[in-house]
Amino acid sequence: MTPDLDVLRSAADRALAYATGIDDRAATPTPDAIARLAAFDEPFPDGSTDPGDTIELLDRVGGPATMGSTGPNYFGFVNGATYPVALGAAFIADAWDQNAALPVMSPVAAKLYDVSARWLIEALRLPEGTDVAYVTGATVANASCLAVARDAQLAACGWDSPTRGLFGAPPIQVVVGGQVHSTIRKSLGLVGLGSERITVVPTDDQGRLRADLLPDIDPAAGPIIVCAQAGEVNTGAFDPFDAIADWAAERDAWMHVDGAFGLWALADPSRAHLVTGLDRADSWATDGHKWLNVTYDCGIAFVRRPGALRHTFASVAGYLPPENGFEAMHHTPQSSQRARQVEVWAVLRTLGRAGLAAMVQQASDAAATIARQLDDELGNDGLVVLNDVVLNQVLVRFVDTPTTERLLAEIQRDGRVWCGPTTWQGERAMRISVSSWKTTIDGARQAADVIVGCARNVCGD
């Protein structure tokens, strides 16, 4: 065995040991493990270092200081775990090290793009012919879709923004809900539409945009983009898509949907009541590294209008070969890019339509189980479940803001599960996000037991 293979086998063995042991580890690294990260604070070496020693240090010091986000008890953010088939596909794809920018650079990436894109459209029941692009995450997926929306709406006014820019362009009117996610505001800033230069529509008690309060905007004053939400990040609530789509159609507005995790509800027929009208949008953004449980990073942009992504992102250089199939670099903000489609294809092929629906159902059922148990055991002690648990999000407050913060601190000190803080209607709350494929109903009950125990400790202080 050559030294290079020794290093690779050592790294693979250590990675497998981590993957098989993470479920039995606390969700939070210990203070000692975090303190030992100081071992990385070395001077830049003058000479070469043994690669085996480098791998050993990374594993020995880095591994224990990771968050247990690939285990069953990490609920702090909407972070998926990693399906074994996704991790295995990632191992192979990393060894291939393909640049998926052009078909000529990677025939296998091009083929798996074609297949995975078709499967995604079928699984999410999006309109046939929808363009699909892989990017880093929902922020860039949202920004990509909004850039396309900007260019398409301006093109309808006779203005070609990819060549002429925005100086002197007709002003675009942007409408969002009051609980719009920060990534939409960030994306609007990135594409030159302004994070605060928007019309904000009030929302209901679940964070849903109130379609009855949509403004009577005159399209003669400038083209319009409206942003809806599939899965409010705290409550999991869905905007009334049909009503928003009707409003948009009357004004020739572009309707975009931020569905970072909630878009996957389209794969579950039992959630049909949540997603009515969602397919009427012009663009959608989601993450694969959330509910699809592939590795970081993987975002996906969908645009109904074929060719619109290319109109916005096509680049021209004399050395580029002629078009031959889907050219990712001409449909995304980046040119060079890793082959994210390999893992998406692997998970979709393994799960199939029924498995994808079951994944959404299991996480949503687990969230409902946690909510019921917390209400049953702590409802009389001042815990309030603040949302209708329609998907995978549970939002709670314990007595008041100071007590909620003490509960969060106790849960994180305990370390067996990890929940995160949020602000809801001006007050502190705790968010429980269930998006790991490993979280079973029994696991949800055990997680609720931990939270209940931590609450009892807080009450006893």
C-alpha positions as a printed Julia matrix, in Angstrom:
461×3 Matrix{Float64}:
   0.0    0.0     0.0
   1.39   3.4    -0.95
   1.65   6.2     1.63
  -1.15   8.09   -0.17
  -3.48   5.13    0.23
  -2.49   4.8     3.87
  -3.66   8.36    4.44
  -6.92   7.81    2.57
  -7.7    4.56    4.39
  -6.94   6.15    7.74
  -9.23   9.08    6.92
 -11.99   6.74    5.69
 -11.75   4.57    8.8
 -11.95   7.62   11.05
 -14.87   9.06    9.09
 -16.77   5.77    9.36
 -16.06   5.55   13.08
 -17.45   9.08   13.51
 -20.54   8.34   11.41
 -21.34   5.14   13.31
 -20.72   6.65   16.74
 -22.44  10.03   16.5
 -25.89   8.68   17.48
 -24.58   7.64   20.9
 -22.86  10.94   21.58
 -24.34  14.05   23.16
 -25.68  16.61   20.72
 -23.41  19.26   22.23
 -19.61  18.98   22.52
 -18.24  19.14   26.04
 -16.42  22.27   27.28
 -13.23  20.19   27.47
 -13.57  19.19   23.81
 -13.98  22.82   22.81
 -11.0   23.84   24.94
  -8.84  21.24   23.23
  -9.36  23.03   19.92
  -6.46  25.2    21.05
  -4.25  22.4    19.74
  -4.9   23.77   16.23
  -3.21  27.08   17.18
   0.18  26.1    15.8
   2.71  28.27   13.99
   2.65  27.86   10.22
   5.14  25.0     9.64
   8.44  25.84    7.94
   8.69  22.36    6.46
   6.4   19.53    5.47
   4.28  17.69    8.01
   3.44  14.0     7.92
  -0.06  13.73    6.35
  -0.97  10.85    8.66
  -0.28  13.1    11.65
  -2.47  15.79   10.13
  -5.39  13.38    9.7
  -4.89  12.04   13.23
  -4.92  15.56   14.74
  -8.0   16.56   12.76
  -9.91  13.5    13.94
  -8.68  13.42   17.54
  -9.18  17.11   18.27
 -11.79  18.17   15.73
 -14.23  15.27   15.92
 -15.17  15.63   19.61
 -15.74  19.38   19.12
 -18.38  18.99   16.42
 -22.06  19.6    17.01
 -24.07  16.38   16.79
 -26.04  17.67   13.81
 -25.8   14.33   12.0
 -27.43  12.54   14.93
 -31.09  12.17   15.92
 -31.19  14.79   18.71
 -30.14  18.03   17.06
 -33.14  20.35   16.86
 -31.6   23.81   17.05
 -31.64  24.75   13.4
 -33.27  23.18   10.37
 -30.19  21.06    9.72
 -30.61  17.65    8.17
 -28.46  14.71    9.16
 -26.86  12.71    6.34
 -28.36   9.61    4.79
 -25.74   6.84    4.58
 -26.23   6.68    0.82
 -25.63  10.44    0.58
 -22.43  10.14    2.6
 -21.29   7.19    0.52
 -22.04   9.07   -2.68
 -20.15  12.06   -1.29
 -17.1    9.87   -0.65
 -17.14   8.74   -4.28
 -17.93  12.18   -5.68
 -15.1   13.75   -3.67
 -12.73  11.13   -5.02
 -13.92  11.92   -8.54
 -13.45  15.68   -7.83
 -15.53  16.66  -10.86
 -16.13  20.22  -11.94
 -19.81  20.17  -12.89
 -19.69  23.49  -14.75
 -19.96  21.99  -18.24
 -20.87  18.57  -19.67
 -17.49  18.37  -21.37
 -15.85  18.69  -17.93
 -17.84  15.81  -16.44
 -20.13  13.58  -18.5
 -21.27  11.72  -15.36
 -22.19  14.97  -13.58
 -24.13  16.08  -16.65
 -26.08  12.82  -16.83
 -26.85  12.8   -13.09
 -27.95  16.42  -13.35
 -30.45  15.5   -16.07
 -31.84  12.56  -14.09
 -31.93  14.26  -10.68
 -33.53  17.43  -12.1
 -36.27  15.38  -13.74
 -36.85  13.4   -10.54
 -37.0   16.56   -8.41
 -39.66  18.08  -10.65
 -41.68  14.86  -10.5
 -41.25  14.41   -6.73
 -42.22  18.0    -5.94
 -44.96  18.05   -8.58
 -43.63  21.23  -10.16
 -44.57  22.22  -13.72
 -42.99  20.16  -16.47
 -40.13  22.02  -18.13
 -39.1   23.86  -14.95
 -35.39  24.72  -14.95
 -33.33  23.38  -12.04
 -29.98  24.7   -10.81
 -27.76  23.49   -7.96
 -26.15  26.17   -5.79
 -24.67  26.42   -2.3
 -27.84  26.84   -0.27
 -31.24  28.5    -0.02
 -29.73  31.98    0.27
 -28.06  31.69   -3.14
 -31.08  29.79   -4.5
 -33.32  32.68   -3.44
 -30.86  35.22   -4.83
 -30.65  33.31   -8.12
 -34.42  33.17   -8.48
 -34.82  36.83   -7.58
 -32.12  37.83  -10.06
 -34.04  35.92  -12.74
 -37.29  37.55  -11.59
 -35.65  40.99  -11.77
 -34.38  40.41  -15.3
 -37.6   38.84  -16.58
 -39.79  41.61  -15.18
 -37.52  44.31  -16.58
 -37.33  42.53  -19.94
 -41.12  42.74  -20.11
 -40.67  46.51  -19.9
 -38.11  46.48  -22.69
 -35.07  46.74  -20.4
 -32.21  44.18  -20.65
 -30.63  44.35  -17.21
 -27.85  41.75  -17.76
 -26.3   44.13  -20.3
 -27.59  47.54  -19.22
 -27.55  47.11  -15.45
 -30.04  48.77  -13.12
 -29.02  52.4   -13.57
 -32.01  54.07  -15.17
 -34.1   50.88  -15.17
 -37.8   51.0   -14.29
 -38.16  50.66  -10.5
 -39.18  47.17   -9.35
 -41.79  46.94   -6.6
 -41.17  44.07   -4.14
 -43.83  42.73   -1.77
 -43.05  40.38    1.14
 -44.76  39.1     4.28
 -43.96  40.41    7.73
 -42.25  37.14    8.68
 -40.07  37.02    5.58
 -36.85  35.14    6.28
 -33.63  37.12    6.55
 -32.23  35.28    3.53
 -34.84  36.92    1.3
 -33.84  40.36    2.52
 -30.19  39.45    2.02
 -30.92  38.13   -1.46
 -32.84  41.27   -2.43
 -29.81  43.3    -1.42
 -27.49  41.04   -3.41
 -29.49  41.45   -6.63
 -29.75  45.23   -6.29
 -33.38  45.47   -5.22
 -32.67  46.62   -1.67
 -33.23  44.71    1.55
 -35.45  47.46    2.99
 -36.92  48.98   -0.17
 -39.94  46.72   -0.01
 -43.62  46.65    0.88
 -44.24  44.5     3.94
 -47.64  42.83    4.35
 -48.84  41.93    7.87
 -49.02  38.29    8.89
 -51.36  36.28   11.09
 -50.53  34.64   14.42
 -48.74  31.78   12.64
 -46.61  34.02   10.43
 -48.69  33.53    7.27
 -48.9   36.48    4.89
 -52.41  37.94    5.02
 -53.48  37.91    1.41
 -56.48  40.11    2.24
 -54.0   42.88    3.09
 -51.94  42.67   -0.09
 -51.59  46.22   -1.43
 -53.38  47.48   -4.5
 -50.16  48.21   -6.36
 -50.39  49.7    -9.83
 -48.15  47.78  -12.27
 -47.88  50.97  -14.31
 -45.61  52.28  -11.55
 -43.1   49.5   -12.23
 -42.88  45.72  -12.48
 -43.73  43.69   -9.38
 -42.19  40.74   -7.53
 -44.0   39.1    -4.61
 -42.24  36.68   -2.25
 -44.25  33.95   -0.52
 -43.08  31.42    2.04
 -43.43  27.65    2.3
 -42.54  26.81    5.88
 -42.11  29.8     8.19
 -38.84  29.16    9.97
 -40.34  29.27   13.48
 -43.84  27.85   13.01
 -43.59  25.87    9.77
 -46.66  27.75    8.47
 -47.46  28.11    4.76
 -48.66  31.26    3.06
 -52.01  31.19    1.17
 -50.48  30.52   -2.24
 -53.63  30.51   -4.32
 -54.7   33.93   -3.1
 -51.2   35.35   -3.6
 -51.02  33.83   -7.08
 -54.39  35.4    -7.96
 -53.13  38.8    -6.79
 -49.91  38.35   -8.78
 -51.73  37.27  -11.95
 -53.88  40.41  -11.88
 -50.72  42.56  -11.9
 -48.37  40.49  -14.06
 -46.24  40.08  -10.95
 -43.54  37.43  -10.56
 -44.31  35.13   -7.63
 -41.31  33.6    -5.87
 -41.5   31.06   -3.03
 -38.86  30.64   -0.34
 -39.22  26.97    0.57
 -35.86  26.23    2.2
 -37.33  23.22    4.0
 -41.08  23.55    3.49
 -40.98  22.96   -0.26
 -40.44  19.26    0.51
 -44.02  19.12    1.8
 -44.93  18.91   -1.89
 -43.55  15.37   -1.84
 -46.06  14.25    0.81
 -49.64  13.86   -0.44
 -50.92  14.1     3.14
 -49.73  17.74    3.22
 -51.75  18.73    0.14
 -53.84  21.16    2.19
 -50.68  23.13    3.01
 -49.36  23.45   -0.52
 -52.47  24.28   -2.55
 -51.48  26.79   -5.21
 -47.76  26.45   -4.55
 -47.21  25.13   -8.06
 -48.56  28.39   -9.5
 -45.42  30.32   -8.56
 -42.79  31.39  -11.09
 -39.79  30.28   -9.03
 -38.96  28.3    -5.92
 -35.89  27.9    -3.69
 -35.03  25.03   -1.37
 -32.19  23.16    0.31
 -31.07  19.58   -0.18
 -28.94  19.71    2.95
 -31.97  20.32    5.12
 -34.8   17.82    4.75
 -33.34  15.77    1.91
 -30.45  14.99    4.29
 -27.55  15.25    1.85
 -24.24  16.73    2.99
 -23.52  20.44    3.15
 -23.73  22.34    0.94
 -26.63  21.9    -1.45
 -29.23  24.46   -2.48
 -31.63  24.15   -5.39
 -33.23  26.89   -7.49
 -36.29  26.15   -9.63
 -37.58  28.52  -12.32
 -40.77  27.79  -14.23
 -39.73  29.62  -17.39
 -37.19  27.61  -19.43
 -34.17  29.66  -20.42
 -34.7   32.38  -17.82
 -31.79  31.18  -15.67
 -29.52  31.18  -18.72
 -30.62  34.7   -19.7
 -29.45  35.97  -16.31
 -26.32  33.9   -15.72
 -24.84  33.01  -19.12
 -21.18  33.96  -19.48
 -19.23  34.19  -22.7
 -15.6   33.35  -23.22
 -13.71  32.41  -26.34
 -12.37  29.15  -24.91
 -15.78  27.8   -23.82
 -17.09  24.93  -25.95
 -20.43  25.21  -27.76
 -23.6   24.3   -25.9
 -23.98  20.57  -25.39
 -26.71  19.8   -22.9
 -27.31  21.63  -19.62
 -24.37  23.89  -18.82
 -24.47  24.63  -15.09
 -22.06  27.55  -15.27
 -24.51  29.37  -17.55
 -27.44  28.81  -15.18
 -25.95  29.71  -11.78
 -23.95  32.57  -10.26
 -20.82  30.39  -10.01
 -18.77  28.9   -12.82
 -16.75  26.11  -11.21
 -18.94  24.0    -8.95
 -18.97  20.67   -7.24
 -21.31  17.94   -8.45
 -24.04  18.3    -5.81
 -26.4   16.32   -8.03
 -24.54  13.07   -7.25
 -25.83  12.96   -3.68
 -29.29  14.21   -4.59
 -29.59  11.49   -7.23
 -28.37   8.85   -4.73
 -30.92   9.82   -2.07
 -33.84  10.15   -4.5
 -33.03   6.8    -6.11
 -32.77   5.12   -2.71
 -35.91   6.64   -1.18
 -38.18   6.74   -4.18
 -41.5    8.57   -4.15
 -42.89   6.65   -1.17
 -39.72   7.0     0.88
 -39.56  10.74    0.27
 -43.14  11.14    1.47
 -42.42   8.95    4.5
 -39.42  11.13    5.37
 -41.63  14.24    5.56
 -44.31  12.36    7.49
 -41.89  10.91   10.05
 -40.28  14.25   10.9
 -43.64  15.99   11.09
 -45.1   13.24   13.27
 -42.05  13.43   15.53
 -42.51  17.19   15.89
 -46.19  16.72   16.77
 -45.21  14.06   19.33
 -42.78  16.42   21.04
 -45.34  19.22   21.09
 -48.06  17.02   22.61
 -45.77  15.61   25.28
 -44.46  19.03   26.3
 -48.0   20.38   26.49
 -49.21  17.36   28.5
 -46.36  17.41   31.01
 -45.52  21.12   31.27
 -48.68  22.91   30.19
 -49.75  23.43   33.78
 -46.28  24.73   34.65
 -46.35  27.59   32.16
 -45.07  26.04   28.94
 -47.02  27.18   25.88
 -46.76  25.69   22.41
 -47.04  28.83   20.31
 -47.71  27.34   16.89
 -50.0   24.95   15.12
 -47.62  22.06   14.48
 -48.37  21.42   10.81
 -44.91  20.35    9.72
 -41.58  19.84   11.49
 -41.36  22.99   13.63
 -42.33  23.35   17.29
 -42.23  26.8    18.89
 -42.52  27.06   22.66
 -42.2   29.59   25.45
 -41.71  28.56   29.07
 -43.42  30.98   31.48
 -41.67  34.14   30.24
 -38.53  35.3    28.44
 -36.11  34.91   31.39
 -37.41  31.41   32.21
 -37.3   30.41   28.55
 -33.68  31.53   28.36
 -32.86  29.55   31.51
 -34.5   26.47   30.0
 -32.47  26.87   26.81
 -29.27  27.23   28.83
 -30.11  24.12   30.85
 -30.86  22.06   27.73
 -27.6   23.12   26.14
 -25.68  22.49   29.35
 -27.22  19.02   29.6
 -26.13  18.37   26.03
 -28.23  15.3    25.21
 -30.38  17.3    22.81
 -29.85  20.74   21.29
 -32.59  23.31   20.8
 -32.1   26.89   19.72
 -33.41  30.33   20.68
 -35.54  32.54   18.5
 -37.62  35.68   18.81
 -41.35  35.44   18.18
 -43.66  38.45   18.33
 -41.06  40.41   20.24
 -40.34  37.84   22.92
 -37.8   35.06   23.37
 -38.92  31.56   22.49
 -37.4   28.12   21.9
 -37.51  26.45   18.51
 -37.45  22.69   18.02
 -36.73  21.77   14.4
 -37.06  18.1    13.44
 -35.31  17.47   10.14
 -33.05  14.47   10.73
 -34.04  11.22    9.04
 -32.88   9.49   12.24
 -35.46  11.06   14.57
 -38.09   8.38   15.17
 -41.26   8.68   17.24
 -39.54   6.89   20.14
 -36.6    9.26   19.72
 -38.99  12.2    19.8
 -40.47  10.95   23.07
 -37.0   10.59   24.56
 -36.08  14.1    23.43
 -39.25  15.45   25.03
 -38.31  13.61   28.24
 -34.99  15.43   28.25
 -36.65  18.81   27.74
 -39.18  18.07   30.49
 -36.39  17.05   32.86
 -34.47  20.22   32.12
 -37.62  22.28   32.72
 -38.09  20.58   36.1
 -34.52  21.51   36.98
 -35.2   25.13   36.02
 -38.38  25.17   38.09
 -36.46  23.79   41.05
 -33.75  26.47   40.94
